[in-house]
Amino acid sequence: MSELLASLAALAGFVVGALAVLAVRNHSEGRRDARPTEEAEVNTLPPGVASVLAVLPSSAVVLDRNDRVLRASSAARAFGLVKGDHLMAAELLALARQVRRDGEIRESEFEVAGHKFGQEATSFGVRVAPLGSHGQVLVLAEDQTERRRVEAVRRDFVANVSHELKTPVGALSLLAETIQDAADDPEAVTRFAGRMQHEAARLTYLVQDLITLSRIQGGEPIPTPGPVPVDEIVHEAIDRCNTRAAAKDITLVAGGTEGLRVWGDDDLLVTALRNLIDNAVAYSPEHTRVVVSARPAGDSVEISVSDQGIGIPESAQERIFERFFRVDAARSRATGGTGLGLAIVKHVSVAHGGEVTVWSKEGSGSTFTLKLPAFGGTAYAVPSTSTTPMEAAQ
């Protein structure tokens, strides 16, 4: 009987122990189940936020209360703002912590160095705001590099225009006073009146170039493009430059393949070519030649202007298409240049879907080449007595 009681007691102890183990295990599992649920709530974005972030143009980053990245746009990772689940910019991290502490929205600007040696830094405008009630913070960073560059170019342009306009206007004012004081000296009046005409012509050229440049650099498409015979624009540009060339006994020669056509606006192309020829004449010595030639180049036509002038230093060749840039400012002003001619050429070529390049060697002259899309998609010579396949189709 005692053995039976002992067996029952042992069985009861085993059952109680088993139940205790199960209770402890269930309690532990319950605590583990509760913790992920709580953490999931903390690390989950508020409803609708993910959809909004997906369509934002700015670089977007969401940080949790421990400064870990919950979500980051592809742009944020591409710019190097985020790596893995870490925000890499210390300035942004400090700003996010301030926002988390006081709940106030903050704005700032900062720069991120380029990923490669010599690469320009990227400028960002930043807005940081609290997000939800679990210590999350939203960081929006907008790339402002291009806007700042455009603003800098605009400021330089206004400053350069002001400077360039002051010179002829000031000269005209001074010459007018001089003529007034020399009213009794006919020779002086004649001499100063000639100078006034020169300055007035320079002012006219500058204003015309500014108007042309402002019209074509806005990125607007050419209003009425069409087939343009290259022979016609070459001869028209040469005719407009003959007087200046004759004054220096410079011969203007047209050559190359005849009958080529390009797609574009004939007035703009004549303006671009005239600027290249004028530039060649201005920087060439007397009794030399300037050659304008055209040749087919696959789906393009290349129009080159070659001179026997002083050439361009290699260090300046990358900048010569900038507005108001002059290799030799004193010589340029002496020749009546506005500093806008090559900038106009560049913008005309871009507006036509083409490009302009330069080859030059100091003391050996320069060659500027306009590469323009051929009419019909392929460059070929069209005899003057026949029609093009495209014209026949029309």
C-alpha positions in Angstrom: 0.0 0.0 0.0 2.8 2.3 0.9 4.5 1.6 -2.5 1.2 2.5 -4.3 1.1 5.8 -2.4 4.7 6.6 -3.2 4.0 5.9 -6.9 1.0 8.2 -6.9 3.0 10.9 -5.2 5.8 10.6 -7.8 3.3 10.8 -10.6 1.6 13.9 -9.1 5.0 15.5 -8.7 5.9 14.8 -12.4 2.6 16.2 -13.6 3.0 19.4 -11.5 6.5 19.8 -12.8 5.4 19.4 -16.3 2.7 21.9 -15.9 5.1 24.4 -14.4 7.5 24.0 -17.3 4.7 24.5 -19.8 3.5 27.6 -17.9 7.0 29.1 -17.9 7.4 28.3 -21.6 4.1 29.8 -22.5 4.8 32.9 -20.5 8.2 33.3 -22.2 6.7 32.8 -25.7 4.0 35.3 -24.9 6.6 37.9 -23.9 8.5 37.2 -27.1 5.4 37.5 -29.2 4.5 40.9 -27.6 8.0 42.4 -28.2 8.0 42.0 -32.0 4.5 43.4 -32.2 5.6 46.5 -30.3 8.8 46.9 -32.3 6.8 46.4 -35.6 4.5 49.2 -34.6 7.5 51.5 -33.9 9.3 50.6 -37.1 6.3 50.9 -39.4 5.6 54.0 -41.4 2.3 55.9 -40.9 -0.4 54.9 -43.4 0.1 56.6 -46.8 3.6 57.9 -46.1 5.3 55.3 -48.2 3.1 56.1 -51.2 3.9 59.8 -50.9 7.6 59.2 -50.5 7.7 57.1 -53.7 6.5 60.0 -55.9 8.6 62.8 -54.3 11.3 64.2 -56.6 13.6 65.0 -53.6 15.9 62.5 -51.9 13.8 61.1 -49.0 15.0 59.3 -45.9 13.0 58.1 -42.8 14.9 57.5 -39.6 13.6 55.6 -36.6 14.0 56.7 -33.0 17.5 55.0 -32.9 18.7 56.9 -36.1 18.5 53.8 -38.2 17.2 54.2 -41.8 13.7 52.7 -42.2 13.2 53.9 -45.8 15.4 55.7 -48.3 14.7 56.7 -51.9 17.0 55.5 -54.7 18.2 59.1 -55.2 19.3 59.3 -51.5 21.4 56.2 -52.0 22.8 57.3 -55.3 24.0 60.6 -53.9 25.7 58.7 -51.0 23.4 60.1 -48.3 22.5 56.6 -47.1 24.6 53.4 -46.9 22.9 50.3 -45.6 20.7 51.5 -42.7 22.9 54.5 -41.8 22.6 58.2 -42.7 26.1 59.2 -43.8 25.9 63.0 -43.5 26.8 64.0 -39.9 25.1 67.4 -40.4 21.8 65.8 -41.3 22.0 63.3 -38.4 22.5 66.1 -35.9 19.6 68.1 -37.4 17.4 65.0 -37.2 18.2 64.6 -33.5 17.3 68.2 -32.8 14.0 67.8 -34.6 13.2 64.6 -32.6 13.9 66.4 -29.4 11.7 69.5 -29.8 9.4 68.4 -32.7 10.2 71.6 -34.7 10.6 71.5 -38.5 14.1 72.7 -39.6 15.6 73.7 -42.9 19.2 74.0 -43.9 21.7 73.7 -46.7 24.8 71.5 -47.0 27.2 70.0 -49.6 28.3 66.5 -50.3 31.7 65.9 -51.8 31.9 64.2 -55.1 32.5 60.4 -55.2 35.4 60.8 -57.6 38.5 62.9 -57.5 37.9 66.3 -59.1 34.1 65.8 -59.2 32.0 68.8 -58.3 30.4 68.8 -54.8 26.6 68.5 -54.8 24.6 71.2 -53.0 21.4 70.3 -51.1 18.6 72.2 -49.6 17.3 70.1 -46.7 14.0 70.0 -44.8 13.7 67.8 -41.7 10.4 67.2 -39.9 9.0 64.8 -37.2 7.0 61.9 -38.5 4.4 60.0 -36.4 4.5 59.5 -32.7 7.3 56.9 -32.3 10.3 59.2 -32.7 10.5 58.8 -36.5 12.0 61.7 -38.5 11.6 62.6 -42.2 14.6 64.0 -44.1 14.0 65.6 -47.6 17.1 66.7 -49.5 16.7 68.5 -52.8 19.7 68.8 -55.2 20.3 72.5 -55.9 23.6 72.2 -57.7 22.2 73.1 -61.2 20.1 75.9 -59.8 23.1 77.5 -58.1 25.2 77.1 -61.2 22.5 78.8 -63.3 22.2 81.6 -60.8 26.0 82.1 -60.9 26.0 82.2 -64.7 23.1 84.7 -64.6 25.0 87.0 -62.2 28.1 86.8 -64.3 26.1 87.5 -67.4 24.5 90.6 -65.9 27.8 91.9 -64.6 29.5 91.3 -68.0 26.6 93.0 -69.9 26.8 96.0 -67.6 30.5 96.3 -68.1 30.4 95.9 -71.9 27.6 98.4 -72.3 29.4 101.0 -70.1 32.4 101.1 -72.4 30.7 102.3 -75.7 28.1 104.4 -73.8 30.8 106.1 -71.8 32.9 106.7 -74.9 29.9 108.2 -76.7 29.3 110.5 -73.8 32.9 111.6 -73.7 33.2 112.1 -77.4 30.0 114.2 -77.5 31.4 116.5 -74.8 34.7 116.7 -76.8 32.9 117.6 -80.0 31.0 120.3 -78.1 34.2 121.8 -76.8 35.9 121.6 -80.2 33.0 123.2 -82.2 35.4 125.7 -83.7 37.8 123.1 -85.0 36.3 121.3 -88.0 39.1 118.7 -88.2 38.7 117.7 -84.6 34.9 117.5 -85.0 35.3 115.2 -88.1 37.8 113.0 -86.2 35.7 112.7 -83.1 32.5 112.1 -85.1 34.2 109.2 -86.8 35.1 107.7 -83.4 31.4 108.2 -82.3 30.3 106.3 -85.3 32.7 103.5 -84.4 31.4 103.3 -80.8 27.8 103.5 -82.0 28.4 100.6 -84.4 30.0 98.6 -81.6 27.0 99.3 -79.3 24.7 98.2 -82.1 26.6 94.9 -82.6 26.5 94.2 -78.9 22.8 94.8 -78.6 22.1 92.7 -81.7 24.2 89.8 -80.4 22.5 90.0 -77.0 19.1 89.8 -78.7 20.2 86.8 -80.8 21.7 85.0 -77.9 18.7 85.5 -75.6 16.5 84.2 -78.4 18.3 81.0 -79.0 19.6 80.0 -75.6 16.2 79.6 -74.0 16.0 76.1 -75.3 13.0 76.7 -77.4 12.8 74.6 -80.6 13.4 76.2 -84.0 10.0 77.6 -85.0 10.1 76.7 -88.7 12.9 74.3 -89.6 13.3 73.1 -93.1 15.8 72.1 -95.8 18.7 74.6 -96.0 21.1 74.6 -98.9 24.6 74.8 -97.5 25.9 76.6 -100.6 23.5 79.5 -100.0 24.2 80.1 -96.4 28.0 79.9 -97.1 27.8 82.5 -99.8 25.4 84.7 -97.8 27.8 84.6 -94.8 30.8 85.4 -97.0 28.9 88.4 -98.6 28.2 89.9 -95.2 31.9 89.6 -94.2 33.5 90.8 -97.5 33.8 94.5 -96.5 35.7 93.7 -93.3 37.9 91.1 -95.1 38.7 93.6 -98.0 39.8 96.2 -95.4 42.6 93.8 -94.4 43.1 92.4 -97.9 42.0 88.9 -96.7 40.6 86.6 -99.4 37.4 84.7 -98.5 37.2 81.4 -100.4 34.3 78.9 -100.5 35.1 75.2 -101.3 34.3 71.6 -100.5 31.3 69.6 -101.7 28.5 71.5 -103.4 24.8 70.6 -103.2 24.6 69.6 -99.6 21.6 70.4 -97.4 21.0 70.5 -93.7 17.9 70.7 -91.6 17.3 73.9 -89.7 16.8 77.7 -89.9 18.7 79.5 -92.6 18.9 82.9 -90.8 20.3 81.4 -87.6 22.8 79.3 -89.6 23.9 82.3 -91.6 24.4 84.2 -88.3 26.5 81.4 -86.9 28.6 81.1 -90.0 29.1 84.9 -90.2 30.3 85.0 -86.7 32.9 82.3 -87.4 34.1 84.1 -90.5 34.2 87.5 -88.7 36.2 85.9 -86.0 38.7 84.4 -88.5 39.1 87.8 -90.2 39.6 89.7 -87.0 42.4 87.4 -85.8 44.2 86.9 -89.1 47.0 89.0 -90.4 46.7 91.0 -93.6 47.1 89.4 -97.1 46.0 85.9 -95.9 43.0 83.6 -96.8 40.0 82.3 -94.9 38.5 79.1 -96.4 34.9 78.0 -95.8 34.3 74.4 -96.9 31.6 71.8 -96.5 31.7 68.1 -96.7 29.3 65.1 -96.0 29.9 63.1 -92.8 27.4 60.3 -92.7 24.1 61.6 -91.3 25.7 65.1 -90.8 27.2 67.9 -92.8 30.4 69.5 -91.6 31.0 73.2 -92.4 34.6 74.4 -91.6 36.1 77.8 -91.4 39.9 77.8 -91.5 42.2 80.8 -91.1 45.9 81.5 -91.1 45.7 83.6 -88.0 47.5 83.8 -84.6 45.8 80.7 -83.2 44.4 80.0 -79.8 46.4 78.8 -76.8 45.5 75.2 -75.8 44.7 76.4 -72.3 41.9 78.7 -73.6 40.3 76.4 -76.2 37.9 74.9 -73.6 36.5 78.4 -72.7 36.3 80.2 -76.0 32.6 79.4 -76.4 31.7 81.0 -73.1 29.9 84.4 -73.2 32.2 87.4 -73.0 35.3 85.2 -72.7 38.3 86.7 -74.6 41.7 85.2 -75.1 43.1 88.7 -75.6 40.7 91.2 -74.2 42.6 94.3 -75.5 42.9 92.9 -79.0 39.2 91.8 -79.1 38.0 95.3 -78.1 40.4 96.8 -80.7 38.8 94.7 -83.4 35.3 95.6 -82.2 34.4 92.2 -80.9 31.5 91.8 -78.4 32.7 88.5 -76.9 29.4 86.9 -77.8 30.1 85.6 -81.3 31.3 82.1 -80.5 28.7 81.7 -77.7 26.1 82.4 -80.4 27.7 79.8 -82.7 27.6 77.2 -79.9 23.9 77.8 -79.1 22.9 77.8 -82.7 24.6 74.4 -83.2 22.9 73.0 -80.1 19.5 74.3 -81.2 20.0 72.4 -84.4 21.0 69.2 -82.7 24.6 69.6 -83.8 27.9 70.7 -82.3 30.8 73.1 -82.9 34.5 72.1 -82.4 37.8 73.8 -82.8 41.3 72.9 -83.8 44.0 75.5 -83.3 47.7 75.9 -82.9 49.4 79.1 -81.9 51.0 80.7 -84.9 49.4 78.3 -87.4 45.8 79.4 -87.4 42.5 77.8 -86.4 39.7 75.7 -87.8 36.2 75.9 -86.5 33.8 73.1 -87.6 30.0 73.2 -87.5 28.5 69.7 -87.5 24.8 69.8 -88.4 22.1 67.1 -89.1 21.8 66.4 -92.8 18.4 67.0 -94.4 16.7 63.6 -95.0 19.0 61.9 -92.5 21.9 61.2 -94.9 24.3 63.7 -96.3 24.5 63.7 -100.0 25.1 66.2 -102.8 22.1 67.3 -104.8 22.7 68.6 -108.3 21.0 72.0 -108.9 18.9 70.6 -111.8 17.4 67.7 -109.9 15.2 67.2 -106.9 16.0 65.3 -103.7 14.2 61.9 -103.1 12.3 63.6 -100.2 11.1 66.4 -102.4 10.1 63.8 -105.0 8.1 62.0 -102.4 6.3 65.2 -101.4 
